[in-house]
Each structure stands twice: as structure tokens, then as C-alpha cells.
């Protein structure tokens, strides 16, 4: 199985097992292509999770 996730910050598709960074928000897991994206997400999680 290929678990793919969407980096909520830049919109890139990332493979979960190869994600550079992983984060959580309100009990949901998010995967990021880079730690830079994770940092952005953690600063403003609401901005990136709205509408989902
Ligand atoms: Zn990214």
C-alpha cells in the first residue's frame, strides 16, 4: 500500500513513510515535504486546515 498524504502548506503529495516531517493538529496527522513546511504549519495551523 502506498500511503500518500498532501502537504497542507505547499500542496505537494508526500509519501507518508518518506515524509520529512510529521505533525498533528486537532487529532489529525499531517505530513510535510520538509521541516520548513512543518514550521509554517505550526505557526498558523488554522490557515492550512480550514475547509477540510
Ligand atoms: Zn511542503
mmCIF file of the protein (N, C-alpha, C, O) and its ligand, coordinates in Angstrom:
data_MODEL
# 
_entry.id   MODEL 
# 
loop_
_entity.id 
_entity.type 
_entity.pdbx_number_of_molecules 
1 polymer     1 
2 non-polymer 1 
# 
_entity_poly.entity_id                      1 
_entity_poly.type                           'polypeptide(L)' 
_entity_poly.nstd_linkage                   no 
_entity_poly.nstd_monomer                   no 
_entity_poly.pdbx_seq_one_letter_code       
;(UNK)(UNK)(UNK)(UNK)(UNK)(UNK)(UNK)(UNK)(UNK)(UNK)(UNK)(UNK)(UNK)(UNK)(UNK)(UNK)
(UNK)(UNK)(UNK)(UNK)(UNK)(UNK)(UNK)(UNK)(UNK)(UNK)(UNK)(UNK)(UNK)(UNK)(UNK)(UNK)
(UNK)(UNK)(UNK)(UNK)(UNK)(UNK)(UNK)(UNK)(UNK)(UNK)(UNK)(UNK)(UNK)(UNK)(UNK)(UNK)
(UNK)(UNK)(UNK)(UNK)
;
_entity_poly.pdbx_seq_one_letter_code_can   XXXXXXXXXXXXXXXXXXXXXXXXXXXXXXXXXXXXXXXXXXXXXXXXXXXX 
_entity_poly.pdbx_strand_id                 A 
# 
loop_
_entity_poly_seq.entity_id 
_entity_poly_seq.num 
_entity_poly_seq.mon_id 
_entity_poly_seq.hetero 
1 1  UNK n 
1 2  UNK n 
1 3  UNK n 
1 4  UNK n 
1 5  UNK n 
1 6  UNK n 
1 7  UNK n 
1 8  UNK n 
1 9  UNK n 
1 10 UNK n 
1 11 UNK n 
1 12 UNK n 
1 13 UNK n 
1 14 UNK n 
1 15 UNK n 
1 16 UNK n 
1 17 UNK n 
1 18 UNK n 
1 19 UNK n 
1 20 UNK n 
1 21 UNK n 
1 22 UNK n 
1 23 UNK n 
1 24 UNK n 
1 25 UNK n 
1 26 UNK n 
1 27 UNK n 
1 28 UNK n 
1 29 UNK n 
1 30 UNK n 
1 31 UNK n 
1 32 UNK n 
1 33 UNK n 
1 34 UNK n 
1 35 UNK n 
1 36 UNK n 
1 37 UNK n 
1 38 UNK n 
1 39 UNK n 
1 40 UNK n 
1 41 UNK n 
1 42 UNK n 
1 43 UNK n 
1 44 UNK n 
1 45 UNK n 
1 46 UNK n 
1 47 UNK n 
1 48 UNK n 
1 49 UNK n 
1 50 UNK n 
1 51 UNK n 
1 52 UNK n 
# 
loop_
_struct_asym.id 
_struct_asym.entity_id 
A 1 
B 2 
# 
loop_
_chem_comp.id 
_chem_comp.type 
_chem_comp.mon_nstd_flag 
UNK 'L-peptide linking' . 
ZN  non-polymer         . 
# 
_pdbx_entity_nonpoly.entity_id   2 
_pdbx_entity_nonpoly.name        ? 
_pdbx_entity_nonpoly.comp_id     ZN 
# 
_pdbx_nonpoly_scheme.asym_id         B 
_pdbx_nonpoly_scheme.entity_id       2 
_pdbx_nonpoly_scheme.mon_id          ZN 
_pdbx_nonpoly_scheme.ndb_seq_num     1 
_pdbx_nonpoly_scheme.pdb_seq_num     101 
_pdbx_nonpoly_scheme.auth_seq_num    101 
_pdbx_nonpoly_scheme.pdb_mon_id      ZN 
_pdbx_nonpoly_scheme.auth_mon_id     ZN 
_pdbx_nonpoly_scheme.pdb_strand_id   A 
_pdbx_nonpoly_scheme.pdb_ins_code    . 
# 
loop_
_atom_site.group_PDB 
_atom_site.id 
_atom_site.type_symbol 
_atom_site.label_atom_id 
_atom_site.label_alt_id 
_atom_site.label_comp_id 
_atom_site.label_asym_id 
_atom_site.label_entity_id 
_atom_site.label_seq_id 
_atom_site.pdbx_PDB_ins_code 
_atom_site.Cartn_x 
_atom_site.Cartn_y 
_atom_site.Cartn_z 
_atom_site.occupancy 
_atom_site.B_iso_or_equiv 
_atom_site.pdbx_formal_charge 
_atom_site.auth_seq_id 
_atom_site.auth_comp_id 
_atom_site.auth_asym_id 
_atom_site.auth_atom_id 
_atom_site.pdbx_PDB_model_num 
ATOM   1   N  N  . UNK A 1 1  ? 0.841   -1.201 0.000  1.00 0.00 ? 1   UNK A N  1 
ATOM   2   C  CA . UNK A 1 1  ? 0.000   0.000  0.000  1.00 0.00 ? 1   UNK A CA 1 
ATOM   3   C  C  . UNK A 1 1  ? 0.871   1.244  0.000  1.00 0.00 ? 1   UNK A C  1 
ATOM   4   O  O  . UNK A 1 1  ? 1.865   1.325  0.721  1.00 0.00 ? 1   UNK A O  1 
ATOM   5   N  N  . UNK A 1 2  ? 0.493   2.185  -0.798 1.00 0.00 ? 2   UNK A N  1 
ATOM   6   C  CA . UNK A 1 2  ? 1.232   3.430  -0.833 1.00 0.00 ? 2   UNK A CA 1 
ATOM   7   C  C  . UNK A 1 2  ? 0.397   4.519  -0.185 1.00 0.00 ? 2   UNK A C  1 
ATOM   8   O  O  . UNK A 1 2  ? -0.573  5.022  -0.753 1.00 0.00 ? 2   UNK A O  1 
ATOM   9   N  N  . UNK A 1 3  ? 0.795   4.849  0.976  1.00 0.00 ? 3   UNK A N  1 
ATOM   10  C  CA . UNK A 1 3  ? 0.076   5.883  1.704  1.00 0.00 ? 3   UNK A CA 1 
ATOM   11  C  C  . UNK A 1 3  ? 0.566   7.235  1.260  1.00 0.00 ? 3   UNK A C  1 
ATOM   12  O  O  . UNK A 1 3  ? 1.725   7.602  1.457  1.00 0.00 ? 3   UNK A O  1 
ATOM   13  N  N  . UNK A 1 4  ? -0.338  7.960  0.660  1.00 0.00 ? 4   UNK A N  1 
ATOM   14  C  CA . UNK A 1 4  ? 0.044   9.299  0.244  1.00 0.00 ? 4   UNK A CA 1 
ATOM   15  C  C  . UNK A 1 4  ? -0.734  10.327 1.039  1.00 0.00 ? 4   UNK A C  1 
ATOM   16  O  O  . UNK A 1 4  ? -1.899  10.136 1.388  1.00 0.00 ? 4   UNK A O  1 
ATOM   17  N  N  . UNK A 1 5  ? -0.061  11.400 1.307  1.00 0.00 ? 5   UNK A N  1 
ATOM   18  C  CA . UNK A 1 5  ? -0.698  12.491 2.012  1.00 0.00 ? 5   UNK A CA 1 
ATOM   19  C  C  . UNK A 1 5  ? -0.353  13.782 1.296  1.00 0.00 ? 5   UNK A C  1 
ATOM   20  O  O  . UNK A 1 5  ? 0.623   13.855 0.549  1.00 0.00 ? 5   UNK A O  1 
ATOM   21  N  N  . UNK A 1 6  ? -1.155  14.781 1.531  1.00 0.00 ? 6   UNK A N  1 
ATOM   22  C  CA . UNK A 1 6  ? -0.887  16.071 0.912  1.00 0.00 ? 6   UNK A CA 1 
ATOM   23  C  C  . UNK A 1 6  ? -0.293  17.012 1.945  1.00 0.00 ? 6   UNK A C  1 
ATOM   24  O  O  . UNK A 1 6  ? -0.841  17.221 3.027  1.00 0.00 ? 6   UNK A O  1 
ATOM   25  N  N  . UNK A 1 7  ? 0.813   17.553 1.580  1.00 0.00 ? 7   UNK A N  1 
ATOM   26  C  CA . UNK A 1 7  ? 1.419   18.577 2.421  1.00 0.00 ? 7   UNK A CA 1 
ATOM   27  C  C  . UNK A 1 7  ? 0.459   19.778 2.424  1.00 0.00 ? 7   UNK A C  1 
ATOM   28  O  O  . UNK A 1 7  ? 0.242   20.395 1.381  1.00 0.00 ? 7   UNK A O  1 
ATOM   29  N  N  . UNK A 1 8  ? -0.108  20.109 3.575  1.00 0.00 ? 8   UNK A N  1 
ATOM   30  C  CA . UNK A 1 8  ? -1.121  21.181 3.595  1.00 0.00 ? 8   UNK A CA 1 
ATOM   31  C  C  . UNK A 1 8  ? -0.542  22.565 3.332  1.00 0.00 ? 8   UNK A C  1 
ATOM   32  O  O  . UNK A 1 8  ? -1.279  23.497 3.012  1.00 0.00 ? 8   UNK A O  1 
ATOM   33  N  N  . UNK A 1 9  ? 0.746   22.701 3.464  1.00 0.00 ? 9   UNK A N  1 
ATOM   34  C  CA . UNK A 1 9  ? 1.363   24.016 3.296  1.00 0.00 ? 9   UNK A CA 1 
ATOM   35  C  C  . UNK A 1 9  ? 1.631   24.324 1.824  1.00 0.00 ? 9   UNK A C  1 
ATOM   36  O  O  . UNK A 1 9  ? 1.201   25.362 1.320  1.00 0.00 ? 9   UNK A O  1 
ATOM   37  N  N  . UNK A 1 10 ? 2.326   23.443 1.146  1.00 0.00 ? 10  UNK A N  1 
ATOM   38  C  CA . UNK A 1 10 ? 2.686   23.730 -0.243 1.00 0.00 ? 10  UNK A CA 1 
ATOM   39  C  C  . UNK A 1 10 ? 1.849   22.930 -1.239 1.00 0.00 ? 10  UNK A C  1 
ATOM   40  O  O  . UNK A 1 10 ? 1.907   23.177 -2.444 1.00 0.00 ? 10  UNK A O  1 
ATOM   41  N  N  . UNK A 1 11 ? 1.071   21.972 -0.735 1.00 0.00 ? 11  UNK A N  1 
ATOM   42  C  CA . UNK A 1 11 ? 0.197   21.214 -1.623 1.00 0.00 ? 11  UNK A CA 1 
ATOM   43  C  C  . UNK A 1 11 ? 0.854   20.022 -2.294 1.00 0.00 ? 11  UNK A C  1 
ATOM   44  O  O  . UNK A 1 11 ? 0.218   19.328 -3.087 1.00 0.00 ? 11  UNK A O  1 
ATOM   45  N  N  . UNK A 1 12 ? 2.089   19.784 -1.993 1.00 0.00 ? 12  UNK A N  1 
ATOM   46  C  CA . UNK A 1 12 ? 2.800   18.663 -2.586 1.00 0.00 ? 12  UNK A CA 1 
ATOM   47  C  C  . UNK A 1 12 ? 2.308   17.339 -2.029 1.00 0.00 ? 12  UNK A C  1 
ATOM   48  O  O  . UNK A 1 12 ? 1.919   17.240 -0.865 1.00 0.00 ? 12  UNK A O  1 
ATOM   49  N  N  . UNK A 1 13 ? 2.333   16.317 -2.887 1.00 0.00 ? 13  UNK A N  1 
ATOM   50  C  CA . UNK A 1 13 ? 1.980   14.981 -2.399 1.00 0.00 ? 13  UNK A CA 1 
ATOM   51  C  C  . UNK A 1 13 ? 3.224   14.366 -1.780 1.00 0.00 ? 13  UNK A C  1 
ATOM   52  O  O  . UNK A 1 13 ? 4.309   14.395 -2.361 1.00 0.00 ? 13  UNK A O  1 
ATOM   53  N  N  . UNK A 1 14 ? 3.048   13.822 -0.613 1.00 0.00 ? 14  UNK A N  1 
ATOM   54  C  CA . UNK A 1 14 ? 4.189   13.187 0.045  1.00 0.00 ? 14  UNK A CA 1 
ATOM   55  C  C  . UNK A 1 14 ? 3.816   11.771 0.467  1.00 0.00 ? 14  UNK A C  1 
ATOM   56  O  O  . UNK A 1 14 ? 2.691   11.504 0.890  1.00 0.00 ? 14  UNK A O  1 
ATOM   57  N  N  . UNK A 1 15 ? 4.771   10.889 0.345  1.00 0.00 ? 15  UNK A N  1 
ATOM   58  C  CA . UNK A 1 15 ? 4.563   9.538  0.846  1.00 0.00 ? 15  UNK A CA 1 
ATOM   59  C  C  . UNK A 1 15 ? 4.775   9.573  2.349  1.00 0.00 ? 15  UNK A C  1 
ATOM   60  O  O  . UNK A 1 15 ? 5.779   10.081 2.849  1.00 0.00 ? 15  UNK A O  1 
ATOM   61  N  N  . UNK A 1 16 ? 3.821   9.029  3.035  1.00 0.00 ? 16  UNK A N  1 
ATOM   62  C  CA . UNK A 1 16 ? 3.882   9.118  4.494  1.00 0.00 ? 16  UNK A CA 1 
ATOM   63  C  C  . UNK A 1 16 ? 5.175   8.560  5.065  1.00 0.00 ? 16  UNK A C  1 
ATOM   64  O  O  . UNK A 1 16 ? 5.780   9.153  5.959  1.00 0.00 ? 16  UNK A O  1 
ATOM   65  N  N  . UNK A 1 17 ? 5.594   7.410  4.540  1.00 0.00 ? 17  UNK A N  1 
ATOM   66  C  CA . UNK A 1 17 ? 6.801   6.810  5.134  1.00 0.00 ? 17  UNK A CA 1 
ATOM   67  C  C  . UNK A 1 17 ? 8.057   7.581  4.778  1.00 0.00 ? 17  UNK A C  1 
ATOM   68  O  O  . UNK A 1 17 ? 9.112   7.381  5.381  1.00 0.00 ? 17  UNK A O  1 
ATOM   69  N  N  . UNK A 1 18 ? 7.939   8.468  3.791  1.00 0.00 ? 18  UNK A N  1 
ATOM   70  C  CA . UNK A 1 18 ? 9.113   9.253  3.404  1.00 0.00 ? 18  UNK A CA 1 
ATOM   71  C  C  . UNK A 1 18 ? 8.973   10.732 3.738  1.00 0.00 ? 18  UNK A C  1 
ATOM   72  O  O  . UNK A 1 18 ? 9.818   11.547 3.368  1.00 0.00 ? 18  UNK A O  1 
ATOM   73  N  N  . UNK A 1 19 ? 7.924   11.057 4.421  1.00 0.00 ? 19  UNK A N  1 
ATOM   74  C  CA . UNK A 1 19 ? 7.713   12.458 4.762  1.00 0.00 ? 19  UNK A CA 1 
ATOM   75  C  C  . UNK A 1 19 ? 8.869   12.977 5.612  1.00 0.00 ? 19  UNK A C  1 
ATOM   76  O  O  . UNK A 1 19 ? 9.362   12.296 6.511  1.00 0.00 ? 19  UNK A O  1 
ATOM   77  N  N  . UNK A 1 20 ? 9.280   14.191 5.305  1.00 0.00 ? 20  UNK A N  1 
ATOM   78  C  CA . UNK A 1 20 ? 10.402  14.788 6.045  1.00 0.00 ? 20  UNK A CA 1 
ATOM   79  C  C  . UNK A 1 20 ? 9.989   15.191 7.449  1.00 0.00 ? 20  UNK A C  1 
ATOM   80  O  O  . UNK A 1 20 ? 10.805  15.268 8.367  1.00 0.00 ? 20  UNK A O  1 
ATOM   81  N  N  . UNK A 1 21 ? 8.701   15.445 7.584  1.00 0.00 ? 21  UNK A N  1 
ATOM   82  C  CA . UNK A 1 21 ? 8.223   15.861 8.888  1.00 0.00 ? 21  UNK A CA 1 
ATOM   83  C  C  . UNK A 1 21 ? 6.761   15.476 9.042  1.00 0.00 ? 21  UNK A C  1 
ATOM   84  O  O  . UNK A 1 21 ? 6.016   15.377 8.067  1.00 0.00 ? 21  UNK A O  1 
ATOM   85  N  N  . UNK A 1 22 ? 6.379   15.267 10.266 1.00 0.00 ? 22  UNK A N  1 
ATOM   86  C  CA . UNK A 1 22 ? 5.007   14.892 10.541 1.00 0.00 ? 22  UNK A CA 1 
ATOM   87  C  C  . UNK A 1 22 ? 4.492   15.766 11.667 1.00 0.00 ? 22  UNK A C  1 
ATOM   88  O  O  . UNK A 1 22 ? 5.217   16.071 12.614 1.00 0.00 ? 22  UNK A O  1 
ATOM   89  N  N  . UNK A 1 23 ? 3.261   16.157 11.560 1.00 0.00 ? 23  UNK A N  1 
ATOM   90  C  CA . UNK A 1 23 ? 2.692   16.971 12.617 1.00 0.00 ? 23  UNK A CA 1 
ATOM   91  C  C  . UNK A 1 23 ? 1.272   16.544 12.902 1.00 0.00 ? 23  UNK A C  1 
ATOM   92  O  O  . UNK A 1 23 ? 0.702   15.715 12.194 1.00 0.00 ? 23  UNK A O  1 
ATOM   93  N  N  . UNK A 1 24 ? 0.712   17.116 13.941 1.00 0.00 ? 24  UNK A N  1 
ATOM   94  C  CA . UNK A 1 24 ? -0.646  16.785 14.299 1.00 0.00 ? 24  UNK A CA 1 
ATOM   95  C  C  . UNK A 1 24 ? -1.404  18.045 14.644 1.00 0.00 ? 24  UNK A C  1 
ATOM   96  O  O  . UNK A 1 24 ? -0.860  18.980 15.232 1.00 0.00 ? 24  UNK A O  1 
ATOM   97  N  N  . UNK A 1 25 ? -2.658  18.055 14.272 1.00 0.00 ? 25  UNK A N  1 
ATOM   98  C  CA . UNK A 1 25 ? -3.492  19.197 14.617 1.00 0.00 ? 25  UNK A CA 1 
ATOM   99  C  C  . UNK A 1 25 ? -4.892  18.686 14.860 1.00 0.00 ? 25  UNK A C  1 
ATOM   100 O  O  . UNK A 1 25 ? -5.489  18.050 13.992 1.00 0.00 ? 25  UNK A O  1 
ATOM   101 N  N  . UNK A 1 26 ? -5.416  18.963 16.043 1.00 0.00 ? 26  UNK A N  1 
ATOM   102 C  CA . UNK A 1 26 ? -6.750  18.509 16.418 1.00 0.00 ? 26  UNK A CA 1 
ATOM   103 C  C  . UNK A 1 26 ? -6.942  17.013 16.173 1.00 0.00 ? 26  UNK A C  1 
ATOM   104 O  O  . UNK A 1 26 ? -7.986  16.577 15.687 1.00 0.00 ? 26  UNK A O  1 
ATOM   105 N  N  . UNK A 1 27 ? -5.936  16.257 16.510 1.00 0.00 ? 27  UNK A N  1 
ATOM   106 C  CA . UNK A 1 27 ? -6.048  14.805 16.410 1.00 0.00 ? 27  UNK A CA 1 
ATOM   107 C  C  . UNK A 1 27 ? -5.836  14.229 15.029 1.00 0.00 ? 27  UNK A C  1 
ATOM   108 O  O  . UNK A 1 27 ? -5.897  13.013 14.848 1.00 0.00 ? 27  UNK A O  1 
ATOM   109 N  N  . UNK A 1 28 ? -5.587  15.082 14.053 1.00 0.00 ? 28  UNK A N  1 
ATOM   110 C  CA . UNK A 1 28 ? -5.363  14.603 12.698 1.00 0.00 ? 28  UNK A CA 1 
ATOM   111 C  C  . UNK A 1 28 ? -3.876  14.729 12.356 1.00 0.00 ? 28  UNK A C  1 
ATOM   112 O  O  . UNK A 1 28 ? -3.220  15.711 12.701 1.00 0.00 ? 28  UNK A O  1 
ATOM   113 N  N  . UNK A 1 29 ? -3.377  13.720 11.678 1.00 0.00 ? 29  UNK A N  1 
ATOM   114 C  CA . UNK A 1 29 ? -1.955  13.736 11.332 1.00 0.00 ? 29  UNK A CA 1 
ATOM   115 C  C  . UNK A 1 29 ? -1.739  14.429 9.995  1.00 0.00 ? 29  UNK A C  1 
ATOM   116 O  O  . UNK A 1 29 ? -2.522  14.272 9.058  1.00 0.00 ? 29  UNK A O  1 
ATOM   117 N  N  . UNK A 1 30 ? -0.671  15.189 9.929  1.00 0.00 ? 30  UNK A N  1 
ATOM   118 C  CA . UNK A 1 30 ? -0.309  15.871 8.691  1.00 0.00 ? 30  UNK A CA 1 
ATOM   119 C  C  . UNK A 1 30 ? 1.141   15.558 8.365  1.00 0.00 ? 30  UNK A C  1 
ATOM   120 O  O  . UNK A 1 30 ? 1.991   15.411 9.243  1.00 0.00 ? 30  UNK A O  1 
ATOM   121 N  N  . UNK A 1 31 ? 1.388   15.461 7.061  1.00 0.00 ? 31  UNK A N  1 
ATOM   122 C  CA . UNK A 1 31 ? 2.738   15.120 6.625  1.00 0.00 ? 31  UNK A CA 1 
ATOM   123 C  C  . UNK A 1 31 ? 3.285   16.227 5.753  1.00 0.00 ? 31  UNK A C  1 
ATOM   124 O  O  . UNK A 1 31 ? 2.559   16.867 4.991  1.00 0.00 ? 31  UNK A O  1 
ATOM   125 N  N  . UNK A 1 32 ? 4.575   16.437 5.883  1.00 0.00 ? 32  UNK A N  1 
ATOM   126 C  CA . UNK A 1 32 ? 5.190   17.565 5.188  1.00 0.00 ? 32  UNK A CA 1 
ATOM   127 C  C  . UNK A 1 32 ? 6.397   17.138 4.372  1.00 0.00 ? 32  UNK A C  1 
ATOM   128 O  O  . UNK A 1 32 ? 7.107   16.194 4.716  1.00 0.00 ? 32  UNK A O  1 
ATOM   129 N  N  . UNK A 1 33 ? 6.609   17.863 3.278  1.00 0.00 ? 33  UNK A N  1 
ATOM   130 C  CA . UNK A 1 33 ? 7.730   17.544 2.400  1.00 0.00 ? 33  UNK A CA 1 
ATOM   131 C  C  . UNK A 1 33 ? 9.037   18.006 3.022  1.00 0.00 ? 33  UNK A C  1 
ATOM   132 O  O  . UNK A 1 33 ? 10.106  17.505 2.674  1.00 0.00 ? 33  UNK A O  1 
ATOM   133 N  N  . UNK A 1 34 ? 8.958   18.939 3.921  1.00 0.00 ? 34  UNK A N  1 
ATOM   134 C  CA . UNK A 1 34 ? 10.180  19.455 4.543  1.00 0.00 ? 34  UNK A CA 1 
ATOM   135 C  C  . UNK A 1 34 ? 9.852   20.007 5.925  1.00 0.00 ? 34  UNK A C  1 
ATOM   136 O  O  . UNK A 1 34 ? 8.699   20.289 6.251  1.00 0.00 ? 34  UNK A O  1 
ATOM   137 N  N  . UNK A 1 35 ? 10.899  20.150 6.720  1.00 0.00 ? 35  UNK A N  1 
ATOM   138 C  CA . UNK A 1 35 ? 10.675  20.700 8.057  1.00 0.00 ? 35  UNK A CA 1 
ATOM   139 C  C  . UNK A 1 35 ? 10.250  22.163 7.969  1.00 0.00 ? 35  UNK A C  1 
ATOM   140 O  O  . UNK A 1 35 ? 9.570   22.672 8.861  1.00 0.00 ? 35  UNK A O  1 
ATOM   141 N  N  . UNK A 1 36 ? 10.652  22.838 6.890  1.00 0.00 ? 36  UNK A N  1 
ATOM   142 C  CA . UNK A 1 36 ? 10.250  24.237 6.723  1.00 0.00 ? 36  UNK A CA 1 
ATOM   143 C  C  . UNK A 1 36 ? 8.737   24.337 6.607  1.00 0.00 ? 36  UNK A C  1 
ATOM   144 O  O  . UNK A 1 36 ? 8.122   25.237 7.179  1.00 0.00 ? 36  UNK A O  1 
ATOM   145 N  N  . UNK A 1 37 ? 8.139   23.414 5.868  1.00 0.00 ? 37  UNK A N  1 
ATOM   146 C  CA . UNK A 1 37 ? 6.685   23.417 5.737  1.00 0.00 ? 37  UNK A CA 1 
ATOM   147 C  C  . UNK A 1 37 ? 6.028   23.131 7.081  1.00 0.00 ? 37  UNK A C  1 
ATOM   148 O  O  . UNK A 1 37 ? 5.002   23.720 7.419  1.00 0.00 ? 37  UNK A O  1 
ATOM   149 N  N  . UNK A 1 38 ? 6.618   22.237 7.829  1.00 0.00 ? 38  UNK A N  1 
ATOM   150 C  CA . UNK A 1 38 ? 6.042   21.928 9.131  1.00 0.00 ? 38  UNK A CA 1 
ATOM   151 C  C  . UNK A 1 38 ? 6.077   23.149 10.047 1.00 0.00 ? 38  UNK A C  1 
ATOM   152 O  O  . UNK A 1 38 ? 5.128   23.413 10.786 1.00 0.00 ? 38  UNK A O  1 
ATOM   153 N  N  . UNK A 1 39 ? 7.167   23.877 9.989  1.00 0.00 ? 39  UNK A N  1 
ATOM   154 C  CA . UNK A 1 39 ? 7.279   25.072 10.819 1.00 0.00 ? 39  UNK A CA 1 
ATOM   155 C  C  . UNK A 1 39 ? 6.209   26.097 10.454 1.00 0.00 ? 39  UNK A C  1 
ATOM   156 O  O  . UNK A 1 39 ? 5.606   26.721 11.328 1.00 0.00 ? 39  UNK A O  1 
ATOM   157 N  N  . UNK A 1 40 ? 5.983   26.260 9.163  1.00 0.00 ? 40  UNK A N  1 
ATOM   158 C  CA . UNK A 1 40 ? 4.949   27.197 8.726  1.00 0.00 ? 40  UNK A CA 1 
ATOM   159 C  C  . UNK A 1 40 ? 3.591   26.743 9.240  1.00 0.00 ? 40  UNK A C  1 
ATOM   160 O  O  . UNK A 1 40 ? 2.794   27.540 9.736  1.00 0.00 ? 40  UNK A O  1 
ATOM   161 N  N  . UNK A 1 41 ? 3.349   25.455 9.109  1.00 0.00 ? 41  UNK A N  1 
ATOM   162 C  CA . UNK A 1 41 ? 2.076   24.902 9.546  1.00 0.00 ? 41  UNK A CA 1 
ATOM   163 C  C  . UNK A 1 41 ? 1.860   25.135 11.037 1.00 0.00 ? 41  UNK A C  1 
ATOM   164 O  O  . UNK A 1 41 ? 0.767   25.511 11.461 1.00 0.00 ? 41  UNK A O  1 
ATOM   165 N  N  . UNK A 1 42 ? 2.884   24.916 11.814 1.00 0.00 ? 42  UNK A N  1 
ATOM   166 C  CA . UNK A 1 42 ? 2.735   25.040 13.262 1.00 0.00 ? 42  UNK A CA 1 
ATOM   167 C  C  . UNK A 1 42 ? 2.540   26.475 13.710 1.00 0.00 ? 42  UNK A C  1 
ATOM   168 O  O  . UNK A 1 42 ? 1.981   26.730 14.777 1.00 0.00 ? 42  UNK A O  1 
ATOM   169 N  N  . UNK A 1 43 ? 2.996   27.402 12.901 1.00 0.00 ? 43  UNK A N  1 
ATOM   170 C  CA . UNK A 1 43 ? 2.776   28.801 13.243 1.00 0.00 ? 43  UNK A CA 1 
ATOM   171 C  C  . UNK A 1 43 ? 1.320   29.203 13.033 1.00 0.00 ? 43  UNK A C  1 
ATOM   172 O  O  . UNK A 1 43 ? 0.746   29.958 13.818 1.00 0.00 ? 43  UNK A O  1 
ATOM   173 N  N  . UNK A 1 44 ? 0.739   28.682 11.959 1.00 0.00 ? 44  UNK A N  1 
ATOM   174 C  CA . UNK A 1 44 ? -0.639  29.040 11.636 1.00 0.00 ? 44  UNK A CA 1 
ATOM   175 C  C  . UNK A 1 44 ? -1.432  27.831 11.171 1.00 0.00 ? 44  UNK A C  1 
ATOM   176 O  O  . UNK A 1 44 ? -1.849  27.769 10.015 1.00 0.00 ? 44  UNK A O  1 
ATOM   177 N  N  . UNK A 1 45 ? -1.640  26.878 12.057 1.00 0.00 ? 45  UNK A N  1 
ATOM   178 C  CA . UNK A 1 45 ? -2.336  25.652 11.631 1.00 0.00 ? 45  UNK A CA 1 
ATOM   179 C  C  . UNK A 1 45 ? -3.729  25.908 11.079 1.00 0.00 ? 45  UNK A C  1 
ATOM   180 O  O  . UNK A 1 45 ? -4.182  25.222 10.163 1.00 0.00 ? 45  UNK A O  1 
ATOM   181 N  N  . UNK A 1 46 ? -4.398  26.894 11.640 1.00 0.00 ? 46  UNK A N  1 
ATOM   182 C  CA . UNK A 1 46 ? -5.775  27.166 11.182 1.00 0.00 ? 46  UNK A CA 1 
ATOM   183 C  C  . UNK A 1 46 ? -5.809  27.588 9.717  1.00 0.00 ? 46  UNK A C  1 
ATOM   184 O  O  . UNK A 1 46 ? -6.745  27.279 8.980  1.00 0.00 ? 46  UNK A O  1 
ATOM   185 N  N  . UNK A 1 47 ? -4.781  28.289 9.328  1.00 0.00 ? 47  UNK A N  1 
ATOM   186 C  CA . UNK A 1 47 ? -4.722  28.803 7.963  1.00 0.00 ? 47  UNK A CA 1 
ATOM   187 C  C  . UNK A 1 47 ? -4.658  27.636 6.958  1.00 0.00 ? 47  UNK A C  1 
ATOM   188 O  O  . UNK A 1 47 ? -5.214  27.699 5.861  1.00 0.00 ? 47  UNK A O  1 
ATOM   189 N  N  . UNK A 1 48 ? -3.973  26.597 7.372  1.00 0.00 ? 48  UNK A N  1 
ATOM   190 C  CA . UNK A 1 48 ? -3.758  25.483 6.436  1.00 0.00 ? 48  UNK A CA 1 
ATOM   191 C  C  . UNK A 1 48 ? -4.781  24.363 6.554  1.00 0.00 ? 48  UNK A C  1 
ATOM   192 O  O  . UNK A 1 48 ? -4.863  23.493 5.686  1.00 0.00 ? 48  UNK A O  1 
ATOM   193 N  N  . UNK A 1 49 ? -5.548  24.387 7.612  1.00 0.00 ? 49  UNK A N  1 
ATOM   194 C  CA . UNK A 1 49 ? -6.517  23.306 7.791  1.00 0.00 ? 49  UNK A CA 1 
ATOM   195 C  C  . UNK A 1 49 ? -7.943  23.754 7.529  1.00 0.00 ? 49  UNK A C  1 
ATOM   196 O  O  . UNK A 1 49 ? -8.860  22.933 7.568  1.00 0.00 ? 49  UNK A O  1 
ATOM   197 N  N  . UNK A 1 50 ? -8.146  25.004 7.271  1.00 0.00 ? 50  UNK A N  1 
ATOM   198 C  CA . UNK A 1 50 ? -9.508  25.479 7.045  1.00 0.00 ? 50  UNK A CA 1 
ATOM   199 C  C  . UNK A 1 50 ? -10.118 24.811 5.813  1.00 0.00 ? 50  UNK A C  1 
ATOM   200 O  O  . UNK A 1 50 ? -9.445  24.555 4.815  1.00 0.00 ? 50  UNK A O  1 
ATOM   201 N  N  . UNK A 1 51 ? -11.385 24.547 5.920  1.00 0.00 ? 51  UNK A N  1 
ATOM   202 C  CA . UNK A 1 51 ? -12.075 23.945 4.785  1.00 0.00 ? 51  UNK A CA 1 
ATOM   203 C  C  . UNK A 1 51 ? -11.852 22.451 4.630  1.00 0.00 ? 51  UNK A C  1 
ATOM   204 O  O  . UNK A 1 51 ? -12.282 21.853 3.643  1.00 0.00 ? 51  UNK A O  1 
ATOM   205 N  N  . UNK A 1 52 ? -11.184 21.851 5.597  1.00 0.00 ? 52  UNK A N  1 
ATOM   206 C  CA . UNK A 1 52 ? -11.004 20.403 5.485  1.00 0.00 ? 52  UNK A CA 1 
ATOM   207 C  C  . UNK A 1 52 ? -11.548 19.704 6.723  1.00 0.00 ? 52  UNK A C  1 
ATOM   208 O  O  . UNK A 1 52 ? -11.487 18.478 6.817  1.00 0.00 ? 52  UNK A O  1 
HETATM 209 ZN ZN . ZN  B 2 .  ? 5.802   21.276 1.566  1.00 0.00 ? 101 ZN  A ZN 1 
# 
